[in-house]
């Protein structure tokens, strides 16, 4: 397919391929030179064309490298030759034999969001907070509507990483949230899960000092030291911008420089 966008005073055009598609968007490979999330592009396949917004661009040296996630801006317009009413996602079992004998069932703290569909909720989708994930399951902050042993479909988002699972609700508790045991994973996502768990198991402590502040996320407490408002905003602005691009909520506990900070 052909991907085009406007850049300065000229139009850019590249040929790309889809890795997967949905009614809401797609994951592309082969597109280079995009500015970043939020950029508007046009995608043309055969005689059909639609406008898309860049949702994320895979960072180098990650499982998402070379990939671009896009979401459609034209309601109801589908340019893919797919009958989504009959299409089913391709899943593979996630069993002990798949994980391997050396697999660590431990879950590691992380920050993310989860969209959950359950059989007992019909087609209703609920959103939950992801607090931990491992090779065999994940922990959700809260999901009161779910019943024990419910069959679930989970769409997990951690920063720019997205994975889809089927699972079963095994544990519920007011303090600990709920534990979901994975049973299936979308084909192609297991390598992404492995890479993520390896990163989390190493701990973030070793990489905190060299990590750009806009990539910092998770349950840990971050304290910023600064000697001027310029130093403060140089860190705060990219941090908040990155969070808003990921669709996260922003809570600002105001000080005496409220207006200046919001304007920045």
C-alpha positions as CSV (number, residue, x, y, z in Angstrom):
1,X,0.0,0.0,0.0
2,X,1.0,3.6,-0.4
3,X,1.6,5.9,2.6
4,X,1.7,9.7,2.1
5,X,2.1,12.7,4.4
6,X,2.9,16.4,4.2
7,X,6.3,17.5,5.4
8,X,7.4,21.2,5.1
9,X,6.5,22.1,1.5
10,X,6.6,18.7,-0.1
11,X,4.6,15.5,0.0
12,X,6.3,12.3,1.2
13,X,5.3,8.9,-0.2
14,X,6.5,5.4,0.8
15,X,5.4,1.9,0.2
16,X,4.5,-0.1,3.3
17,X,3.1,-3.5,4.4
18,X,0.6,-4.4,7.1
19,X,1.6,-6.8,9.9
20,X,-2.0,-6.9,11.3
21,X,-5.2,-4.9,10.8
22,X,-8.4,-4.2,12.7
23,X,-11.5,-2.1,12.2
24,X,-9.8,0.7,14.2
25,X,-6.4,0.7,12.6
26,X,-3.3,-1.3,11.7
27,X,0.3,-2.1,12.5
28,X,2.6,-1.2,9.5
29,X,6.2,-2.0,8.7
30,X,8.4,-0.3,6.1
31,X,7.6,3.3,6.9
32,X,10.5,5.6,7.8
33,X,10.8,9.3,8.5
34,X,7.6,9.9,10.5
35,X,7.9,12.7,13.1
36,X,6.1,10.9,15.9
37,X,2.7,10.1,17.5
38,X,-0.1,12.4,16.5
39,X,1.1,12.8,12.9
40,X,-1.6,12.5,10.2
41,X,-1.0,10.2,7.2
42,X,-3.0,9.0,4.2
43,X,-3.0,5.2,3.4
44,X,-4.1,4.0,0.0
45,X,-4.7,0.4,-0.8
46,X,-5.8,-0.3,-4.4
47,X,-8.6,2.2,-5.0
48,X,-9.5,2.8,-1.3
49,X,-7.9,5.6,0.8
50,X,-8.4,6.8,4.4
51,X,-6.7,9.2,6.8
52,X,-4.9,7.7,9.9
53,X,-3.2,9.1,13.0
54,X,0.1,7.7,14.0
55,X,-0.5,6.2,17.5
56,X,3.0,5.0,18.2
57,X,6.4,4.3,16.5
58,X,8.5,1.4,17.7
59,X,11.7,2.4,19.4
60,X,15.1,1.0,18.3
61,X,16.3,-2.2,20.0
62,X,12.9,-3.2,21.1
63,X,10.5,-5.9,19.7
64,X,8.5,-3.0,18.1
65,X,11.5,-1.7,16.1
66,X,10.5,-0.9,12.5
67,X,6.8,-0.9,13.3
68,X,4.2,1.9,13.3
69,X,0.8,1.8,14.9
70,X,-2.0,3.8,13.2
71,X,-5.6,4.5,14.0
72,X,-8.3,5.5,11.5
73,X,-9.8,9.0,11.5
74,X,-12.6,8.3,9.0
75,X,-15.4,6.7,10.9
76,X,-16.7,3.5,9.4
77,X,-14.2,3.5,6.5
78,X,-12.3,0.2,6.1
79,X,-9.7,-0.1,3.3
80,X,-8.6,-3.6,4.2
81,X,-10.0,-6.6,2.3
82,X,-11.2,-8.3,5.4
83,X,-14.6,-9.4,6.5
84,X,-14.3,-8.5,10.2
85,X,-17.7,-10.1,11.0
86,X,-16.2,-13.5,10.2
87,X,-12.5,-12.8,11.1
88,X,-11.0,-14.2,14.3
89,X,-7.6,-13.3,15.8
90,X,-5.0,-16.1,15.5
91,X,-4.1,-17.3,19.0
92,X,-1.8,-20.0,20.2
93,X,-1.9,-21.8,23.6
94,X,0.2,-20.5,26.3
95,X,1.0,-23.6,28.3
96,X,3.8,-24.9,30.5
97,X,5.3,-26.6,27.5
98,X,5.3,-23.3,25.6
99,X,6.9,-21.4,28.4
100,X,9.7,-23.9,28.9
101,X,10.9,-25.7,32.0
102,X,13.0,-22.7,33.1
103,X,10.2,-20.2,32.9
104,X,9.8,-18.0,36.0
105,X,6.1,-17.7,36.9
106,X,6.9,-14.6,38.9
107,X,5.1,-11.3,37.9
108,X,7.0,-8.0,37.9
109,X,5.6,-4.6,38.8
110,X,4.8,-2.4,35.8
111,X,2.4,0.3,34.8
112,X,-0.1,-0.1,32.0
113,X,-3.7,-0.3,31.0
114,X,-5.9,-3.3,30.1
115,X,-9.1,-3.5,28.1
116,X,-11.1,-6.6,29.2
117,X,-13.9,-8.4,27.6
118,X,-15.6,-11.2,29.6
119,X,-18.2,-13.8,28.6
120,X,-20.5,-12.8,31.5
121,X,-20.4,-9.2,30.4
122,X,-21.5,-10.0,26.8
123,X,-19.8,-7.5,24.5
124,X,-19.2,-4.9,27.1
125,X,-15.6,-3.7,27.6
126,X,-14.2,-2.6,30.9
127,X,-10.8,-0.8,31.5
128,X,-8.5,-1.8,34.3
129,X,-5.1,-0.7,35.6
130,X,-2.2,-3.2,35.0
131,X,0.1,-3.4,38.1
132,X,2.2,-6.5,37.3
133,X,2.9,-9.0,34.5
134,X,4.8,-12.2,33.9
135,X,5.0,-15.0,31.4
136,X,2.0,-16.8,32.9
137,X,-0.3,-14.0,33.9
138,X,-0.9,-10.5,35.1
139,X,-2.2,-8.5,38.0
140,X,-5.0,-5.9,37.6
141,X,-5.5,-3.1,40.0
142,X,-9.3,-3.5,40.2
143,X,-12.0,-5.2,38.2
144,X,-15.0,-5.5,40.4
145,X,-17.4,-6.5,37.6
146,X,-15.5,-9.7,36.9
147,X,-16.4,-13.1,38.4
148,X,-14.0,-15.8,39.5
149,X,-13.1,-18.2,36.7
150,X,-14.4,-15.9,34.1
151,X,-13.1,-16.4,30.6
152,X,-11.4,-13.2,29.5
153,X,-10.0,-11.5,26.4
154,X,-7.4,-8.9,27.4
155,X,-5.8,-6.2,25.3
156,X,-2.7,-5.0,27.3
157,X,-0.9,-1.7,26.7
158,X,2.4,-0.9,28.3
159,X,3.8,2.3,26.8
160,X,4.1,1.6,23.1
161,X,3.9,-2.2,23.6
162,X,0.6,-3.8,22.9
163,X,-0.3,-7.5,23.4
164,X,-3.5,-9.6,23.3
165,X,-4.3,-12.6,25.5
166,X,-7.0,-14.9,26.5
167,X,-7.1,-15.8,30.2
168,X,-9.0,-16.9,33.3
169,X,-9.6,-14.9,36.4
170,X,-8.1,-16.9,39.2
171,X,-7.8,-14.7,42.2
172,X,-9.6,-11.6,43.6
173,X,-8.9,-9.4,46.6
174,X,-9.7,-5.9,47.7
175,X,-6.1,-5.1,48.5
176,X,-4.2,-7.0,45.8
177,X,-6.6,-6.5,43.0
178,X,-7.2,-9.5,40.7
179,X,-4.9,-12.1,39.2
180,X,-5.4,-13.3,35.6
181,X,-3.8,-16.5,34.4
182,X,-3.0,-16.5,30.6
183,X,-4.2,-19.4,28.5
184,X,-3.6,-18.1,25.0
185,X,-1.6,-15.3,23.3
186,X,-2.0,-13.7,19.9
187,X,0.4,-15.3,17.5
188,X,3.5,-13.1,17.2
189,X,3.1,-11.5,20.6
190,X,5.0,-14.1,22.7
191,X,8.4,-12.7,21.6
192,X,7.2,-9.3,22.7
193,X,6.1,-10.7,26.1
194,X,9.4,-12.5,26.6
195,X,11.4,-9.3,25.9
196,X,9.2,-7.3,28.2
197,X,9.6,-9.8,31.1
198,X,13.3,-9.9,30.7
199,X,13.5,-6.1,30.9
200,X,11.3,-6.1,34.0
201,X,13.2,-8.9,35.7
202,X,16.5,-7.1,35.4
203,X,14.9,-4.2,37.3
204,X,14.8,-0.6,36.3
205,X,17.4,0.5,38.8
206,X,20.4,0.0,36.5
207,X,18.9,2.0,33.7
208,X,17.2,4.9,35.5
209,X,20.1,7.4,35.3
210,X,20.5,7.0,31.6
211,X,16.8,6.7,30.8
212,X,15.1,9.8,29.2
213,X,12.7,11.3,31.6
214,X,9.9,11.1,29.1
215,X,10.2,7.3,29.1
216,X,10.1,7.0,32.9
217,X,7.0,5.1,34.0
218,X,5.9,2.6,36.6
219,X,4.8,2.5,40.2
220,X,8.1,3.9,41.6
221,X,8.3,7.4,43.1
222,X,10.2,9.9,40.9
223,X,11.8,12.9,42.5
224,X,13.1,15.8,40.3
225,X,15.8,18.1,41.7
226,X,16.2,21.5,40.0
227,X,17.7,24.9,40.7
228,X,15.6,27.0,38.2
229,X,12.2,26.9,36.6
230,X,13.9,26.3,33.2
231,X,15.5,23.1,34.6
232,X,12.1,22.0,36.1
233,X,10.2,22.5,32.8
234,X,12.9,20.9,30.7
235,X,12.0,17.6,32.5
236,X,8.3,18.1,33.3
237,X,7.1,19.1,29.8
238,X,8.4,16.0,27.9
239,X,7.4,13.7,30.8
240,X,3.8,15.0,30.7
241,X,3.7,15.1,26.9
242,X,4.7,11.5,26.7
243,X,2.1,10.4,29.2
244,X,-0.7,12.3,27.4
245,X,0.3,10.6,24.1
246,X,-0.1,7.2,25.8
247,X,-3.6,8.2,26.9
248,X,-2.7,8.4,30.6
249,X,-4.4,10.7,33.1
250,X,-2.5,13.8,34.3
251,X,-2.9,14.9,37.9
252,X,-1.3,18.2,38.8
253,X,-1.1,19.2,42.5
254,X,-0.8,22.9,42.2
255,X,1.9,25.2,43.6
256,X,2.3,29.0,43.4
257,X,3.4,28.8,39.8
258,X,0.3,27.0,38.4
259,X,-0.3,29.2,35.4
260,X,3.3,29.2,34.2
261,X,3.5,25.4,34.4
262,X,0.3,24.8,32.6
263,X,1.2,27.3,29.9
264,X,4.6,25.5,29.4
